């Protein structure tokens, strides 16, 4: 009987502990990194784009080359919500788990693209460049406010654009790193960036 009681007690503790972990992960708070015109200090600037606080957002309209706002912290498993406005001709993206915070590319990060006019549209807005092509009908972001919600949990990558899932894929190239907001062309405005650790 004592042996049975010990087994039951251990099982109960194991189940309770596992449940607590799940509940805590689900209840993790969203942390605001950028809100309207405030929060740019949470990012390092890479490149010479003219990032400015304007009309309730952080905006860039020009630069000599692709430029980025790179988080100062690195993340492994997380969700990020980004509210953005892009011009029709914008070339931008959310670069995730970047391996080198001083050299951001679509080869050393996962890039959730914002590029309606990409010459090869298969990895345009809504896709992850080189990893997950866009499913037809291709989403367009130009000329309106949009919300990306991107979740990375170990090798599982999920992208949701304006409430529609555009990517659900497994890939294990990059396990951890900062994320970055890109300006590459056109006008980009970032109104809100929130992060939830998983």
ABEGO torsion letter per residue (X at the ends): XAAAAAAAAAAAAAAAAAAAAAAAAAABBBBBABBEABGAAABBBBEABBBBBBGGBBBBABEABBBBBBBABBBBBBBBBBBBBBBAABBBEBBBGBABAABBBAAABBBBBBBAABABAAABBGBBBGABBBBOBBBBABGBBBBBBBBBBEABBBBBBGGBBABBBBBAABABEBBBBBBABEBBBBABBBBBBX
